[in-house]
């Protein structure tokens, strides 16, 4: 009996440890919710403690944290100067890398690298956060190189080359769909005829199914939702939203939703509201729509489409839904915006956590992660939110239908890239071990956010 109890306790402790990891983009379930307890309730004027800083090279890819290790992808370019052309491909030579660091110290444990010429717009390194599951790490590079490596040693287990293996054209802004693990499958946004979405056996790399053809594959990561008593895979390409059976790739439903320039980017958001279960997606070109999801079968019907003065048109950063309110960054105004989901009406908007200035800026960006731990004294409808601004500031704020209220901010890294004539850092942080892991094109920083 004692042995059984010890085994149960060890299993529970292991589960708790895993819950504190951030093993993929947007966290353990891709819900952008920080589940840890014991976090600070504000950021003091002197800032939070910095545990370590470690050098990295260029990259938009956010870090992943699992089992005491940090995984981050970067690009060591042969030329050190880069001029971004929003609609032009930049040709560069360099080395694309995946680094594994000790989460407690920032010390490099191993690195995997390959020489990889780039021919993409904004050619500042990989876009995709690594995905870590069961001792394996999956990394997708900007030109479509998919690697599966041993998470402890860095040994390459299998790899794919999307342009070579699927005749998939490299999108103008590179491959951006963070690889998704679903059961024994690794699901990727690939591209090419009949292969916009492809599922691989995550252990062997063998192809299990492929699905969909589109004018362009887009940039939106494969997204899992639960609706109508069914687990569904949602793929948003340049032309439409499509729900697939994740086991077979067969289609459940499809809805037209076509952003400009093929820029389907944000992950569609699903939530239970007072009006029922809904799905929201939006993009550049003032394209936004809310869909009602059927309670009994996998299907979706349009509730409303946005007009130019309603909703929020998201691009780089995925929004979230809390109650009946959507919070996201508008790519036209550059403002963090709150929207009433009943009709798409804008409740408020602010530049404070995005560009930080007084003038609107295209694609003003802030990455939003909710804190699940309640804080005494917060209003009932307020959502504690950790925000990483394109200015390099880390912000703790209360978001509610009534407005935006900061609980402190600190400058963590300098913006090292450029967009529309302003300096930016566009990389989603990781939240694990009571810490926040932030990177730019020069360094990755570990900030302690747990209470002493």
C-alpha positions as CSV (number, residue, x, y, z in Angstrom):
1,X,0.0,0.0,0.0
2,X,2.8,2.4,0.9
3,X,4.4,1.8,-2.5
4,X,1.1,2.5,-4.2
5,X,0.8,5.8,-2.3
6,X,4.3,6.9,-3.2
7,X,3.7,6.1,-6.8
8,X,0.5,8.1,-6.8
9,X,2.3,11.0,-5.2
10,X,5.2,10.9,-7.7
11,X,2.7,10.8,-10.6
12,X,0.8,13.8,-9.2
13,X,4.1,15.7,-8.6
14,X,5.2,15.0,-12.2
15,X,1.8,16.2,-13.5
16,X,2.2,19.4,-11.5
17,X,5.7,20.0,-12.9
18,X,4.4,19.5,-16.5
19,X,1.6,22.0,-15.8
20,X,4.3,24.6,-15.0
21,X,5.9,24.2,-18.4
22,X,5.3,26.2,-21.6
23,X,6.1,23.6,-24.1
24,X,4.7,25.2,-27.2
25,X,3.3,28.4,-28.7
26,X,0.6,29.9,-26.3
27,X,1.3,27.4,-23.6
28,X,0.3,23.8,-22.7
29,X,-3.1,23.9,-24.4
30,X,-2.6,26.9,-26.7
31,X,-5.1,28.8,-24.6
32,X,-2.6,31.6,-23.7
33,X,-3.4,31.2,-20.0
34,X,-0.7,31.1,-17.3
35,X,-1.9,28.6,-14.8
36,X,0.9,28.9,-12.1
37,X,0.1,30.3,-8.6
38,X,2.2,32.6,-6.4
39,X,2.7,35.3,-9.0
40,X,3.3,38.9,-8.2
41,X,0.2,41.2,-8.2
42,X,2.1,44.2,-9.7
43,X,5.4,45.2,-11.3
44,X,7.2,47.6,-9.0
45,X,8.8,50.8,-10.4
46,X,12.3,49.2,-10.2
47,X,11.0,46.2,-12.2
48,X,11.1,42.5,-11.6
49,X,14.3,40.6,-11.0
50,X,16.2,39.4,-14.0
51,X,17.6,35.9,-13.4
52,X,19.8,35.7,-16.5
53,X,20.5,37.0,-20.0
54,X,22.0,34.8,-22.8
55,X,23.0,35.8,-26.3
56,X,20.9,34.6,-29.3
57,X,20.8,35.7,-32.9
58,X,17.9,36.9,-35.1
59,X,14.4,35.4,-34.9
60,X,10.7,36.1,-34.5
61,X,10.2,32.6,-32.9
62,X,9.2,32.6,-29.3
63,X,10.8,30.3,-26.8
64,X,9.3,27.0,-25.4
65,X,10.1,25.7,-21.9
66,X,9.9,22.1,-20.9
67,X,11.6,19.9,-18.3
68,X,14.1,22.5,-17.2
69,X,15.1,23.5,-20.7
70,X,14.5,26.4,-22.9
71,X,14.2,25.9,-26.7
72,X,14.6,28.9,-29.0
73,X,15.2,29.1,-32.8
74,X,17.4,31.8,-34.4
75,X,19.3,32.7,-37.6
76,X,23.0,33.7,-37.8
77,X,23.2,35.7,-41.0
78,X,26.4,36.1,-42.9
79,X,25.4,39.8,-43.5
80,X,24.6,41.7,-40.3
81,X,22.6,44.5,-41.9
82,X,19.0,43.9,-43.0
83,X,16.6,46.3,-44.7
84,X,13.0,45.1,-44.5
85,X,10.8,45.4,-47.6
86,X,7.2,44.5,-46.8
87,X,6.4,43.1,-50.2
88,X,9.8,42.1,-51.5
89,X,11.9,38.9,-50.8
90,X,15.3,39.5,-49.3
91,X,18.0,37.0,-50.2
92,X,20.4,36.2,-47.4
93,X,22.8,33.5,-46.5
94,X,23.2,32.2,-43.0
95,X,22.7,29.4,-40.5
96,X,19.4,28.5,-39.0
97,X,19.6,27.1,-35.5
98,X,17.7,25.5,-32.6
99,X,19.3,26.2,-29.2
100,X,18.6,24.3,-26.0
101,X,19.4,26.3,-22.9
102,X,19.3,25.5,-19.2
103,X,16.1,27.2,-17.9
104,X,17.8,28.1,-14.6
105,X,21.0,29.6,-15.9
106,X,20.7,30.3,-19.7
107,X,23.7,28.0,-20.4
108,X,23.7,26.4,-23.8
109,X,23.2,22.6,-23.5
110,X,23.2,21.8,-27.2
111,X,22.4,23.3,-30.6
112,X,21.3,22.0,-33.9
113,X,22.1,24.0,-37.0
114,X,22.1,24.0,-40.8
115,X,23.2,26.3,-43.5
116,X,19.9,27.8,-44.9
117,X,19.7,30.6,-47.5
118,X,16.6,32.8,-47.1
119,X,14.5,34.4,-49.8
120,X,11.6,35.9,-47.8
121,X,10.3,39.3,-46.7
122,X,11.3,40.3,-43.2
123,X,14.1,37.8,-43.4
124,X,15.1,38.0,-39.7
125,X,15.0,34.3,-38.7
126,X,12.5,31.6,-37.9
127,X,8.9,32.4,-37.0
128,X,7.7,29.2,-35.3
129,X,8.0,28.4,-31.6
130,X,9.3,24.9,-31.0
131,X,6.8,22.2,-29.9
132,X,8.1,19.9,-27.1
133,X,6.3,16.6,-26.3
134,X,7.4,13.4,-24.6
135,X,11.1,14.0,-25.0
136,X,11.0,15.2,-28.6
137,X,11.2,18.8,-29.9
138,X,9.7,19.8,-33.3
139,X,11.1,22.9,-35.0
140,X,9.9,24.5,-38.2
141,X,12.2,26.9,-40.0
142,X,11.3,29.9,-42.1
143,X,12.0,28.1,-45.4
144,X,10.1,25.0,-44.5
145,X,12.6,22.7,-42.9
146,X,10.8,20.6,-40.2
147,X,13.1,18.8,-37.7
148,X,12.2,16.3,-35.0
149,X,15.0,16.1,-32.4
150,X,15.7,14.4,-29.1
151,X,14.9,17.0,-26.6
152,X,17.7,16.0,-24.2
153,X,20.6,15.4,-26.6
154,X,19.6,17.4,-29.7
155,X,20.1,14.3,-31.9
156,X,18.1,14.6,-35.2
157,X,15.5,11.8,-35.4
158,X,13.8,12.8,-38.6
159,X,13.2,15.8,-40.9
160,X,11.1,17.1,-43.8
161,X,11.7,19.8,-46.4
162,X,8.3,21.2,-47.4
163,X,9.3,22.8,-50.7
164,X,11.2,19.6,-51.7
165,X,8.8,17.0,-50.3
166,X,5.4,18.7,-51.1
167,X,6.3,21.2,-53.9
168,X,5.1,23.8,-51.3
169,X,6.1,27.4,-52.3
170,X,7.7,29.3,-49.4
171,X,5.2,32.0,-48.4
172,X,6.3,35.6,-48.9
173,X,6.8,36.0,-45.1
174,X,8.0,32.5,-44.6
175,X,6.5,29.4,-42.9
176,X,4.8,30.6,-39.7
177,X,2.4,27.8,-38.6
178,X,3.6,26.5,-35.3
179,X,3.6,22.7,-35.5
180,X,0.7,21.1,-33.5
181,X,0.8,17.7,-31.7
182,X,-2.6,15.9,-31.6
183,X,-2.3,12.5,-30.1
184,X,0.2,10.5,-32.1
185,X,0.1,13.1,-34.9
186,X,2.1,16.2,-35.7
187,X,0.0,18.5,-37.8
188,X,1.6,21.2,-39.9
189,X,0.6,24.0,-42.3
190,X,2.5,23.0,-45.4
191,X,1.1,24.3,-48.7
192,X,1.0,22.9,-52.2
193,X,-1.7,21.1,-54.2
194,X,-3.8,19.1,-51.8
195,X,-1.5,19.6,-48.9
196,X,-2.2,22.9,-47.1
197,X,-2.5,20.7,-44.0
198,X,-0.4,17.6,-43.5
199,X,-0.4,15.2,-40.5
200,X,2.7,13.2,-39.8
201,X,3.3,10.3,-37.4
202,X,5.1,12.3,-34.7
203,X,7.4,9.4,-33.8
204,X,8.5,8.2,-37.3
205,X,7.7,11.2,-39.5
206,X,5.6,9.1,-41.8
207,X,2.8,11.0,-43.6
208,X,-0.6,10.0,-42.3
209,X,-2.9,12.3,-44.3
210,X,-2.9,15.5,-46.3
211,X,-5.8,17.9,-47.0
212,X,-6.9,21.1,-48.7
213,X,-5.9,23.2,-51.7
214,X,-5.9,27.0,-51.5
215,X,-4.6,30.0,-53.4
216,X,-2.0,30.4,-50.6
217,X,-1.4,28.4,-47.4
218,X,-1.5,31.5,-45.2
219,X,0.3,31.9,-41.9
220,X,-2.2,30.7,-39.3
221,X,-1.2,27.8,-37.1
222,X,-3.3,24.6,-37.0
223,X,-5.9,25.0,-34.3
224,X,-7.8,22.4,-32.2
225,X,-11.3,23.3,-31.0
226,X,-14.1,21.3,-29.1
227,X,-17.6,21.9,-30.4
228,X,-20.7,19.9,-31.3
229,X,-19.4,17.0,-29.2
230,X,-16.4,16.7,-31.6
231,X,-12.8,17.5,-31.5
232,X,-12.1,19.5,-34.6
233,X,-9.0,20.8,-36.4
234,X,-9.5,24.3,-37.8
235,X,-7.3,25.4,-40.8
236,X,-7.5,29.0,-41.9
237,X,-5.8,29.4,-45.2
238,X,-5.8,32.4,-47.6
239,X,-9.4,31.6,-48.7
240,X,-11.4,30.0,-46.0
241,X,-11.9,28.6,-42.6
242,X,-12.2,24.8,-42.7
243,X,-12.9,22.3,-39.9
244,X,-11.3,18.8,-40.4
245,X,-11.4,15.5,-38.5
246,X,-7.9,15.5,-37.0
247,X,-7.6,11.7,-37.3
248,X,-8.4,11.5,-41.0
249,X,-8.2,15.1,-42.6
250,X,-11.8,14.7,-43.8
251,X,-13.9,17.9,-43.9
252,X,-16.6,18.8,-41.4
253,X,-17.5,22.4,-42.5
254,X,-16.0,25.3,-44.4
255,X,-16.7,29.1,-44.3
256,X,-15.2,31.7,-46.7
257,X,-12.9,34.2,-45.0
258,X,-10.4,35.9,-47.3
259,X,-7.9,38.4,-45.8
260,X,-5.7,40.6,-48.0
261,X,-2.3,39.3,-49.1
262,X,-3.1,35.8,-47.9
263,X,-2.5,37.1,-44.4
264,X,-4.5,34.6,-42.3
265,X,-2.4,34.8,-39.2
266,X,-4.2,34.8,-35.8
267,X,-5.4,31.5,-34.4
268,X,-9.3,31.3,-34.5
269,X,-10.6,31.8,-31.0
270,X,-13.5,29.7,-29.5
271,X,-15.4,30.5,-26.3
272,X,-18.6,30.0,-24.5
273,X,-20.5,33.3,-24.2
274,X,-23.9,34.2,-22.9
275,X,-25.0,34.0,-26.5
276,X,-23.7,30.5,-27.0
277,X,-20.5,28.9,-28.3
278,X,-18.7,31.1,-30.9
279,X,-15.6,31.2,-33.1
280,X,-13.9,34.5,-34.1
281,X,-11.3,35.1,-36.7
282,X,-10.0,38.3,-38.3
283,X,-7.2,39.7,-40.5
284,X,-5.8,42.5,-42.6
285,X,-8.1,44.2,-45.0
286,X,-10.8,44.8,-42.4
287,X,-11.9,41.2,-42.5
288,X,-13.5,39.8,-39.3
289,X,-16.3,37.4,-38.6
290,X,-18.0,35.7,-35.7
291,X,-19.6,32.3,-36.1
292,X,-22.1,30.3,-34.0
293,X,-20.9,26.8,-33.4
294,X,-23.6,24.1,-33.3
295,X,-24.1,22.3,-30.0
296,X,-24.9,18.9,-31.4
297,X,-22.8,18.5,-34.6
298,X,-19.6,20.0,-36.1
299,X,-21.0,22.9,-38.1
300,X,-20.7,26.7,-38.0
301,X,-23.0,29.5,-39.2
302,X,-22.2,33.2,-39.6
303,X,-23.5,35.6,-36.9
304,X,-21.9,38.8,-38.1
305,X,-19.2,40.2,-40.3
306,X,-17.4,43.4,-39.3
307,X,-17.6,46.8,-41.0
308,X,-14.6,49.1,-41.1
309,X,-15.6,50.7,-37.7
310,X,-16.5,47.6,-35.8
311,X,-14.7,44.5,-34.3
312,X,-10.9,44.3,-34.3
313,X,-8.7,43.2,-37.2
314,X,-5.9,41.1,-35.7
315,X,-2.7,40.0,-37.4
316,X,0.6,39.4,-35.6
317,X,-0.9,38.7,-32.2
318,X,-3.8,36.3,-31.4
319,X,-6.6,37.9,-29.3
320,X,-8.5,36.2,-26.5
321,X,-12.2,36.1,-25.4
322,X,-13.2,36.6,-21.7
323,X,-16.9,36.4,-21.1
324,X,-18.7,38.3,-23.8
325,X,-15.6,40.5,-24.6
326,X,-12.8,40.1,-27.1
327,X,-9.4,41.7,-26.5
328,X,-7.0,42.1,-29.4
329,X,-4.6,44.3,-31.3
330,X,-5.9,46.0,-34.4
331,X,-3.6,45.9,-37.4
332,X,-5.1,49.1,-38.9
333,X,-5.0,51.3,-35.8
334,X,-2.2,49.6,-33.9
335,X,-4.4,49.8,-30.8
336,X,-5.3,47.2,-28.2
337,X,-9.1,47.1,-28.6
338,X,-12.0,45.6,-26.6
339,X,-15.0,44.4,-28.5
340,X,-18.5,43.4,-27.5
341,X,-19.0,40.0,-29.2
342,X,-22.8,40.4,-29.3
343,X,-22.5,42.8,-32.2
344,X,-18.9,43.6,-32.8
345,X,-19.1,47.1,-31.2
346,X,-15.8,48.6,-30.0
347,X,-15.8,49.3,-26.3
348,X,-12.4,51.0,-25.9
349,X,-9.0,51.2,-27.6
350,X,-5.5,52.3,-26.4
351,X,-2.0,52.6,-27.8
352,X,-0.4,52.3,-24.3
353,X,0.5,48.6,-24.5
354,X,1.4,48.5,-28.2
355,X,3.4,51.3,-29.9
356,X,3.3,53.3,-26.6
357,X,2.9,56.5,-28.4
358,X,0.2,59.0,-29.3
359,X,0.0,58.3,-33.1
360,X,-1.6,55.2,-34.6
361,X,0.8,52.7,-36.2
362,X,0.1,49.9,-38.6
363,X,0.4,46.5,-37.0
364,X,1.0,47.8,-33.5
365,X,1.6,44.6,-31.6
366,X,1.3,43.3,-28.1
367,X,1.3,39.6,-27.0
368,X,-1.4,38.8,-24.5
369,X,-1.4,36.0,-21.9
370,X,-4.1,35.7,-19.2
371,X,-3.3,34.9,-15.6
372,X,-5.6,32.3,-14.1
373,X,-4.7,33.1,-10.4
374,X,-7.2,35.7,-9.1
375,X,-6.0,38.8,-7.3
376,X,-8.0,40.2,-4.3
377,X,-9.6,43.5,-5.1
378,X,-9.8,43.1,-8.9
379,X,-13.2,44.0,-10.4
380,X,-15.4,40.9,-11.2
381,X,-15.1,41.3,-15.0
382,X,-11.4,42.1,-15.0
383,X,-8.9,39.7,-16.5
384,X,-5.3,39.9,-15.2
385,X,-3.2,40.0,-18.4
386,X,0.6,39.8,-19.0
387,X,1.5,41.8,-22.0
388,X,4.7,41.9,-24.0
389,X,4.8,45.1,-26.1
390,X,6.6,45.6,-29.4
391,X,8.6,48.3,-27.5
392,X,10.2,45.6,-25.4
393,X,8.2,46.4,-22.3
394,X,6.6,43.7,-20.1
395,X,3.3,45.0,-18.7
396,X,0.9,43.6,-16.1
397,X,-2.6,45.0,-16.7
398,X,-6.3,44.5,-15.8
399,X,-8.5,44.3,-18.9
400,X,-12.3,44.6,-18.6
401,X,-15.2,45.9,-20.7
402,X,-14.8,49.1,-18.8
403,X,-11.2,49.8,-19.8
404,X,-7.5,49.2,-19.6
405,X,-5.6,49.6,-16.3
406,X,-1.9,49.0,-15.8
407,X,-0.4,47.3,-12.7
408,X,3.1,48.2,-13.7
409,X,5.6,47.7,-16.5
410,X,9.3,47.3,-17.0
411,X,11.6,47.4,-20.0
412,X,13.1,44.0,-20.7
413,X,14.7,44.1,-24.1
414,X,15.3,46.7,-26.8
415,X,13.4,46.5,-30.1
416,X,15.9,45.2,-32.6
417,X,13.8,44.9,-35.8
418,X,11.9,47.4,-37.9
419,X,8.4,47.8,-39.3
420,X,6.8,50.8,-41.0
421,X,9.7,53.0,-39.9
422,X,9.6,52.2,-36.2
423,X,11.7,49.9,-34.1
424,X,9.8,46.7,-32.9
425,X,10.3,43.4,-31.2
426,X,7.8,40.8,-32.4
427,X,8.3,37.6,-30.4
428,X,5.8,35.8,-28.1
429,X,7.3,35.1,-24.6
430,X,7.1,31.9,-22.6
431,X,5.7,31.7,-19.1
432,X,7.0,28.9,-16.9
433,X,8.7,28.1,-13.6
434,X,7.4,31.4,-12.2
435,X,9.4,33.2,-14.8
436,X,8.8,35.0,-18.1
437,X,11.3,34.2,-21.0
438,X,11.6,37.0,-23.6
439,X,13.8,37.3,-26.6
440,X,14.8,39.8,-29.3
441,X,17.5,39.5,-32.1
442,X,20.4,39.7,-29.6
443,X,19.4,38.0,-26.3
444,X,17.0,35.9,-24.4
445,X,16.1,37.1,-20.9
446,X,14.6,35.3,-17.9
447,X,12.5,37.5,-15.6
448,X,11.3,36.2,-12.3
449,X,7.5,36.9,-11.7
450,X,6.8,34.7,-8.7
451,X,6.4,36.1,-5.2
452,X,9.4,35.9,-2.9
